[in-house]
């Protein structure tokens, strides 16, 4: 991966040339606007399918007569299944095409939502069937959002275009997180299991958009034989493993911290402050809104400046670590929300940087597989966050803040020393 930072100032002629090139690139993005919108719907839908459940976890605990740890598994099982299947989906997408993996995956995820919602509606002892439905949703999720990242890389040749579009995709993902607690609480206000049943509808909309509005780039290359492909991936990891492993680790930690925060807030808002239903959804949306806005701005400003990506990632993670650590002193409502707002900004600024570094940094023929490992690590973080917090809540709040802050500091150190873009000027 070439990490190049252009430091020298351009003469007027060069600036005109750059402006012309920028206009051309903007036209290219404009031509693909419906495709970008369609692709952006996928992380939005996948996030809704998972995060809509967060504000109603205490309600599920009562309705299903289960423990807090069992409740957290409704979030976790979705991610655990996806973790193991994402690399397979990535490999298939490199060989048979991105759309041929994404569309069936969305359909499978929708069926999982029908099973979970139907069980909650009709069965007396629904917990294990709900888990089975959530597991099937995880199967679908494995071949949906993780494959969007390499598809964006395939659609655009220019790195600036890729960075802008990945910023939009990540913003859609984070916007889903903002919308989810509000929308989930709103739907649950009518019937508590309605968020399960709404998910298939969203999946169907994304399927239709993918079929009619997204055209996969034509490729004249024949699928690479498995042995040759495997050797190519192995070579990529041997040459670029240092920064690839670093990005995998950082992505996993950021998701662990984020979903740990959401699970903690969902529990403490209701049990400590009496904040319930749609009001709780709006409160949960505050740090997520900060995350969404910072992701959008980050995707806009990084372009192909990989040195900037490194320092924004490092600074964002450090800000998240310090703000979470500051909760050691107080968990008064608005102080706590302010600190989590800061942590949301920090996490949000780092995510599009990580997406762009990894998507631009590997060959097209291996992109689906390599980015799938990154997506798997993010899902590991999503899966680990809620149960870890559920266990720590049995002891004290301070342990929660110590663990999450320490993990964030560790991720910042990894970003500082393992991601080393080359500057040339």
N, C-alpha and C positions, 0 to 999 in steps of 0.2 A: 504494500500500500504506500502510495506516495503521499507523504504529509508535507505540503508545501504552503508556505505563507508568503504572499507577495508583499514585500516591504518597500520596494522602490517606488517612487512616484512616477506616474505615467506622463509623458509629454502630451500636448494638446491633441496631436494626431491620433495618438494611442487612445486617448480618452474618448474621442469621437468614435473610434473603432469599437471600443468597449460599449459605448452607449448604443451603437447600432446592433451589436451582438446581444445586448441586454433586451432591446426591443424585439429582436427576432425570437429570443428565448421566451419572452412574455407572450408573443403570438402563439408559440408552441404550447404553452400552458393553457392559453385561452381555447385552443382547438380541442384540448383534452379535458375541458372543464367538467363535462358530464361524466366522463370516465372517472375523474378525480372525486367527484361527488359520490358516485356509486361505490368506489373503493372506500371512501370515508365512512359510508354507512355501515361497513362491516365491523370495524372496531367499535363504533357507536353501539351497534346491536349487541355485540359480544359483551361489552361492558354493562349494558343494561341488563343482560341476562344474568349477570353475576351480582353486580352492585345494587340492583333494585332490591335485593333480598336483605341487605345490611340493616336498613332501618326497621325491618319487621322481624329481626332475629329474636328479640325478647318475646314478641307475640307468638312466634312459632314455638318457642320454648314452653309457653303456657298451653297452647292449643294441642301440641303433640305430646305434652307431658314428658319432656326430655331435659337433660342437663345442659349447662352452658357449653361444655366441651362437645357434646353431641350436636348442638346447634351449629357450632363453628365448623363441624364436618360437612354440613350442607354446602358451605362455601368451599371447603378444602377439597372434597372429593372431585369436584369439577376440574380443579387444577391438577390434581394428582394424575388423573387419567390422561389429561392433555399432555403432561410432561413427557410421558413415554411414547406418545403417538406423534408428537410434533416433528421429530427428526424423520420419521417414516413419511409423513406428509410432505416435508421439505424435499426429500429424495424423489418422491413421486412427481412433485411439481417441476423438478428439474428435468424429468424424463418425459412425462406425458402432457405437460402444460399446466399453467397456474389455474386457469378457469376450470379445467376438468377436475381439479382438486377442490377448489373453493365452493363451487355450486353444490355438489353432493354433500359437502361438509355442512353447509348452511341448512340443508334439508334434514340431515341427521340431528343437528342441534335443535331444530324446531320440533322434531318428533320427541326428543328428550323432554322438552318443555311441556308437551301434551301429556306425557306419562306422569311427570311430577305433579302437574296441576290436577290431572284426573284423579290421582291417588289422594291428594289433599282434599279433593271435593267429595269423593265417593267412599273411601275406605276409613274404617275406624282406627286401625293400626297402620298408619300410612308412612311412618318414618322410613322404613327400609325401601319401600317402593319409590319414595321421593328421592332417596339416595341413588337408586338405580337410574331414575330419570335424569338426575343431575350428572351421573357418570356418562350417560349417553350424550348429554349436552357437551361434556368435556371432550368426547370423541369428535363431535362436530367442530368444537372450538379449535382443536388441534390443526385442522385443515383450513381454517378461515383467516383470522387476523394475522397469524405468523406468515402466511403466504402472500399477504398484501405487500409486505415490505419488499421482498425481491421483485414482485410484479411492478412496483413503482420504479425500481432500479432498471428493469427491462424496458419500460416505456420511454424513458428519457436518456439521451446520450450525455447531456451536459450535467455536470455535478451540481451547479447552482439550481437547476430545475429539480433535480432529485432532492436536494436539501429543502427547497421550498415546499415541495409536495409531501415529503416525509414530515415536515413541520405541520402541514395541514392534517395529515393522517393522525399524528400524535395528538394534535389539538382535538380532533374528533374523538379520539380515545378518552382524553381527559374531560372533554365536554360531556361524554357519556357518564363519566364518574360524577360530574356536577349535577346532571339531570336525574341520575338514577335514584338518589335518596329521596328527592322531592317526588318524582313520579311513582316510585315504589310505595312510598307512604300514602300518596294520593289514591292509588289503586287499592291498596290494602284497607283504606278507609271504607270502601264499599264491601269487599270480601277479602279476607286476609290472604287467600291463595291466588288472587287475581294476577299478581305479578308473574306467576308461573305460566298462566294461560295466555298472557299478552305476548310472551316471548316468541311463540311460533308465528304470530302475525308480523312482527318485525323481521323475522328471518325470511318470510315469504316476500316482503317488500324488497329486501336486499337481493334475493334470488332473481326477481324480475329485473331489477336494475342491472345486475351483473350480466344477464343474458342479452339484454337489448342495448346497453350503453357502453359496455367495455369490450374493446377489441384487443386481444392479445397480440403483441408484436410478432410478426412473421419471422421465423428462423429457418435458415437454409441448412443449419447444422443437424446432423443425425444424432440421436441419443448416444451418449458415451457409454461403452460397455462398463458393467459394474466394476470389474477389477481396475480398469483404467480410471474410472471415476473415483473409486476408493483411494487409489494411489494419489490422485490429484488433491483430494481433501486432506489426506495424510501429509502431503507436501506443504499444503497451505498452513496447516497447524504447526508443522515443524519450522516454517519460515516466519510465521506471523503469530505464533502461539502466545507470545508474551502479552501483546496488547489485546488479542482476541479473548484470552482467558480473563484478562482484567475487565473487559467490557461485560462478559458473561456474569462475572461475580458482582460487579457494580449494579447491573440491571436487576439481578436477583435481590440484592439488599434493598434497593430503592422500593421495589414492589412489596417486600416483606414489611418495611417500615410503613409504607403507605396503607396497606391493608390492615396492619396492626393498629395504626392510628384510627382507622375507620371503625374497626371492631370495638376498640376501647371507647371511642366517643359514643357509639350507638348504645353501649351498655351504661356508661356513666351519665349520659344525658337523661336517660329514663329513670335509672335507679337512684341517682344522687340529686338531680335537679328537677325531676318530674316533667321533663320535656318529652312530649310524645307526638305520635302521628305526623301530620304534614309539617308541623312546626319543627319537629326534630329533623325532618328531611331538609328544611331550609338551613338549619344550623349545620348539618353535615356538609351542605353544599358550599359553605363559606371557604374552608381551606381548599376544597376541590376546585372552586372557581378561581382561586389564586393560582393553583397548579395549571389549570386550563389556559389562563391568560399568559402565564410565563412560558408555557410550551409554545404557544402561538408566536409570541415575540421572539423566543429563542430560535425557532425555525426560520423566521424572517431574517435575522441578523447574522447567522453563522455562515451562510452561503457555503463556500468550499474552504474556508479558513480553519484548518484543523488544529492549529495552535490555539485559536480562540475557543474552539470546541472543548479542548482539554481544560482550559482555565475556567470556562463557564461551568463545566461539569464539576471540577474541583471546588470552586467557590460555592456553587449551589448545594452540594452535599455538605460542605462545612457549615453553611448557614442553617441547613436542616438539623445537623448534629447539635449545634449550639442552642438553637431554639428549643429543641426537645429536652436537652440537658437543663435548660433554664426552668423547666417545670418542676424540678426538684424543690424549688423554693415555694411554689404556690400552685394550686389547681383551681383558684377562683375562676368563675366561668369565663369572663371576657379576657382575662390574662391568658388563660389556657387557649381560648380560640385564637387570640393574637399570635401566640407562639406557634400554633399549628398552621396559621396563615403563612407565617414565614417559612416553615418547613415545607409547605405546599409549593411556595414559589421556588425554593431551592431544588426540590425534586423535579418540578416542571421544567426548569431551565436546563436540567441535565438530560432529560429523556430524548429530545430531538437530536441532541449532540451525539448520544450513544447510537441512535438509529442510523444517523448519517455516516458516522465513522465506520460502522460495520457493513453497511450496504455499499458504500463507495470503495471499501477496502478489499473486496474479494472479487474474483472472476465471475462473470455472469453464469457460466455453466455450473458453478458450485454455490452460487449465491443463495439459492433456496435452502440447501442443506445447512450451510454455515449460519444463516440467519435463524434457522429453526432451532439450533442449539441455544442461541441467544434468547429466542422466545421461550424455550423450555426453562431456562434459568429464571426468566421473569415469572413464569407460572409457578415455579418452585417457591419463589418469594410470596406470591399470592396465596399459595396453599399453606405455607408455614406461618404467615403472620397471625391469623385469627387464633389457631390453637395455642401458639406460644403465649399470646396475650391472655387467653383464657386461663392458662396455667399460672402465669405471673400474677393475675388479679386475685388469686387465692392468698397471696402473700401481702404485697403492698404496692401502691402506685409508684413509689420510688424505684422499685426494681424494674418496672416497665420502662421508665425514663432512662435508667442506667443502661439497660440492654439495648434499647433502640438508638440511643445516642452513641454508645460504644460501637455498635455495628456501622453506624453512619460515618464515624471517624475512621474506622478501618477501611471503608469504601473510599473515603477521601484520600487516604494515604496510598491506596492502590492506584487511584487515578493519577496522583502526583508522580509516582515513581515508575509505573508500568506503561502508561500511555505517553509516548515520547515522539511527538511530531517533529519532523525536520524543518527548520526554518532556512529559507534560501532567499537572499536579497542582494 
